[in-house]
Amino acid sequence: MSGVSLMLAGPATGLVHIFDQPFMRYAFIAGTAIAAAAGLVGYFLVLRSQVFTGDALSHVAFTGALAALAAGADLLIGLYGACVVVAIAMAALGRKGQADDAVIGSVFAWILGLGALFLSIYTTSATGANGTSGVSVLFGTIFGLSPGQAVTDTAVSAGVCLAILAIGRPLLFASVDPAVASARRVPVRTLGFVFLGLVGVTAAAATQAVGALLLLGLIAAPAGAAQRLTAAPFRGLCLSAGIAIGSVWAGLVIAYSAPQMPPSFGILGVATLTYLLAFALTSAAKPQVALS
Amino acid sequence: MVTELTAAQPGLSWNLVEDVRQLLLYPFMVNALRAGTIVAVVAGALGWYMVLRRQAFAGHTLAIVSFPGAAAAILIGISATAGYFIAAIAAAIVIAAVPRSLGGRARSSESAVIGTVQAFALACGALFVSLYGGFLNGLTDLLFGSFLGISSSQVLTLLIVAALALAVLAVIGRPLFFATVDPDVAAARGVPVRLLGTIFLILLGCAAAEVSQITGALLVFALLVMPAATAQQLTTRPLVSFALTIALGLAIVWLGLAVAYFSVYPVGFYITTFGFGGFVLAAAGRSAAGRVRALVASQGLA
């Protein structure tokens, strides 16, 4: 409540006390780790043209979370379990660890239908639940993270970041030129599996922050912007993670000063704006390069 | 509403004629079947081209943006139908404006654009719903569909838009097929490949907006992709698979609506499940047939 009165006194005075609220501290800590993981994973996802797979996983996250809720289990178990299992199944479905568009589309359309079933089971069950949990899974509740969830998400995201950095070099090689990489004995197929598994974990963690429907933005927009701004892979990776973290911070501050706005919208808005700026910058810069 | 229905309906019996009579007892169900039929034909026809052109991701995004469109329309107080169509067509034009130039880097950059458009559109939807406030049941309907409240005037709108979209598709169908199968040769022969692509995306947007009024924004994609993917598993001949796509779409929608009428679970679940079941059967049948053919061929050689 004190936050509201402070904001009435002026947004700037309110922002000084932004870290006085425990929910704000959890949101910032977990949000930073999740954004870093999403930025790193997203960079490779865009590079490998697998954004559609990320899209599919975001819907799996919704169904997994609601299946856990409908069965009365912990939401996190369903979320992480479903995402990782489906990610690895998708890698197995496609040849060379990349599945076909129509196959992915059919699978995730059905999984979303299952999600609708679980939503209806959960909301009509006798536990006294209402429609809000379905909505919060879809659109995220970063301000509602419990301390336990915040710690889990931060630890998992930090693990994803470390794993991506560890396999970064061979994964980059395998993504850019799979044929040469496999000739040089890089385990291209295994890397594809491990990578999609990491994407699944990231999707599950990001569902907590921005929601199942919006996590694609946190994955695709910073990575797309970074790839437009630089062609150097490791600079691009850092830039992608940086833009993702910046979007989350800015989005949280915006949502804090304008409580009408859902935090997910603030985060996605900033990320989209950054992408648009990168787009405008590079298309303005290109003709000059051609002239010189 | 639900309790009333369950009280009024005696339930399924083995007498098929009796079941169909029950199905057509209420006007809302007749309207739902009419709307479902229109939607299945449009979604099948455009979905067939979508799968062939490998634009499933763009189709999914067009399906999704109808949600913020409808939410915005309800927020400012105009009809949700208008919101569906305006949003889907606007998004189609944005996606078409992104240059589809050749090369892997352009392709990956295009998918990043589509992903960003989609996520931002959904975020806008969340914002509109939050600004409108206290509208959670409506939100679930927008996302997952409801076949209970379709009015006769809505059916008429669906029919008019569907007829227009199919007429345009009939005109551009042949050159579009050519441009899809071999864009380079088509461009060399003077076919306006880029323009056809734009028109196609706008038609796809119309189809997505139509379907989302029945199945909800999140499940549109099932009707766009599943019948087409199944038909293209079964045959490679264009006309046969096109006809098969529409037949499969109709069967999925009719079955889904009929089963949902007799049960308490959402129609979207049944439509996606029947579609996916058909797809799995077709894929399994094809791989089995391929194995048998290989076996016969090896026997014949030996």
Boltz contact constraints between the chains, C-beta under 6 A:
constraints:
  - contact:
      token1: [A, 46]
      token2: [B, 108]
      max_distance: 6.0
  - contact:
      token1: [A, 46]
      token2: [B, 112]
      max_distance: 6.0
  - contact:
      token1: [A, 49]
      token2: [B, 107]
      max_distance: 6.0
  - contact:
      token1: [A, 49]
      token2: [B, 108]
      max_distance: 6.0
  - contact:
      token1: [A, 49]
      token2: [B, 111]
      max_distance: 6.0
  - contact:
      token1: [A, 51]
      token2: [B, 111]
      max_distance: 6.0
  - contact:
      token1: [A, 51]
      token2: [B, 115]
      max_distance: 6.0
  - contact:
      token1: [A, 52]
      token2: [B, 57]
      max_distance: 6.0
  - contact:
      token1: [A, 101]
      token2: [B, 54]
      max_distance: 6.0
  - contact:
      token1: [A, 101]
      token2: [B, 56]
      max_distance: 6.0
  - contact:
      token1: [A, 102]
      token2: [B, 51]
      max_distance: 6.0
  - contact:
      token1: [A, 102]
      token2: [B, 229]
      max_distance: 6.0
  - contact:
      token1: [A, 105]
      token2: [B, 56]
      max_distance: 6.0
  - contact:
      token1: [A, 105]
      token2: [B, 225]
      max_distance: 6.0
  - contact:
      token1: [A, 106]
      token2: [B, 225]
      max_distance: 6.0
  - contact:
      token1: [A, 106]
      token2: [B, 226]
      max_distance: 6.0
  - contact:
      token1: [A, 106]
      token2: [B, 229]
      max_distance: 6.0
  - contact:
      token1: [A, 106]
      token2: [B, 276]
      max_distance: 6.0
  - contact:
      token1: [A, 106]
      token2: [B, 279]
      max_distance: 6.0
  - contact:
      token1: [A, 109]
      token2: [B, 221]
      max_distance: 6.0
  - contact:
      token1: [A, 109]
      token2: [B, 222]
      max_distance: 6.0
  - contact:
      token1: [A, 109]
      token2: [B, 272]
      max_distance: 6.0
  - contact:
      token1: [A, 110]
      token2: [B, 272]
      max_distance: 6.0
  - contact:
      token1: [A, 110]
      token2: [B, 276]
      max_distance: 6.0
  - contact:
      token1: [A, 112]
      token2: [B, 218]
      max_distance: 6.0
  - contact:
      token1: [A, 113]
      token2: [B, 268]
      max_distance: 6.0
  - contact:
      token1: [A, 113]
      token2: [B, 269]
      max_distance: 6.0
  - contact:
      token1: [A, 113]
      token2: [B, 272]
      max_distance: 6.0
  - contact:
      token1: [A, 113]
      token2: [B, 273]
      max_distance: 6.0
  - contact:
      token1: [A, 116]
      token2: [B, 144]
      max_distance: 6.0
  - contact:
      token1: [A, 116]
      token2: [B, 266]
      max_distance: 6.0
  - contact:
      token1: [A, 116]
      token2: [B, 268]
      max_distance: 6.0
  - contact:
      token1: [A, 116]
      token2: [B, 269]
      max_distance: 6.0
  - contact:
      token1: [A, 117]
      token2: [B, 265]
      max_distance: 6.0
  - contact:
      token1: [A, 117]
      token2: [B, 269]
      max_distance: 6.0
  - contact:
      token1: [A, 120]
      token2: [B, 265]
      max_distance: 6.0
  - contact:
      token1: [A, 120]
      token2: [B, 266]
      max_distance: 6.0
  - contact:
      token1: [A, 131]
      token2: [B, 136]
      max_distance: 6.0
  - contact:
      token1: [A, 131]
      token2: [B, 140]
      max_distance: 6.0
  - contact:
      token1: [A, 139]
      token2: [B, 126]
      max_distance: 6.0
  - contact:
      token1: [A, 213]
      token2: [B, 122]
      max_distance: 6.0
  - contact:
      token1: [A, 214]
      token2: [B, 119]
      max_distance: 6.0
  - contact:
      token1: [A, 214]
      token2: [B, 122]
      max_distance: 6.0
  - contact:
      token1: [A, 214]
      token2: [B, 123]
      max_distance: 6.0
  - contact:
      token1: [A, 216]
      token2: [B, 115]
      max_distance: 6.0
  - contact:
      token1: [A, 216]
      token2: [B, 119]
      max_distance: 6.0
  - contact:
      token1: [A, 217]
      token2: [B, 119]
      max_distance: 6.0
  - contact:
      token1: [A, 220]
      token2: [B, 112]
      max_distance: 6.0
  - contact:
      token1: [A, 220]
      token2: [B, 115]
      max_distance: 6.0
  - contact:
      token1: [A, 220]
      token2: [B, 116]
      max_distance: 6.0
  - contact:
      token1: [A, 221]
      token2: [B, 116]
      max_distance: 6.0
  - contact:
      token1: [A, 224]
      token2: [B, 112]
      max_distance: 6.0
  - contact:
      token1: [A, 262]
      token2: [B, 126]
      max_distance: 6.0
  - contact:
      token1: [A, 262]
      token2: [B, 130]
      max_distance: 6.0
  - contact:
      token1: [A, 264]
      token2: [B, 123]
      max_distance: 6.0
  - contact:
      token1: [A, 264]
      token2: [B, 126]
      max_distance: 6.0
  - contact:
      token1: [A, 265]
      token2: [B, 123]
      max_distance: 6.0
  - contact:
      token1: [A, 265]
      token2: [B, 126]
      max_distance: 6.0
  - contact:
      token1: [A, 265]
      token2: [B, 127]
      max_distance: 6.0
  - contact:
      token1: [A, 268]
      token2: [B, 119]
      max_distance: 6.0
  - contact:
      token1: [A, 268]
      token2: [B, 120]
      max_distance: 6.0
  - contact:
      token1: [A, 268]
      token2: [B, 123]
      max_distance: 6.0
  - contact:
      token1: [A, 272]
      token2: [B, 116]
      max_distance: 6.0
  - contact:
      token1: [A, 272]
      token2: [B, 120]
      max_distance: 6.0
  - contact:
      token1: [A, 275]
      token2: [B, 116]
      max_distance: 6.0
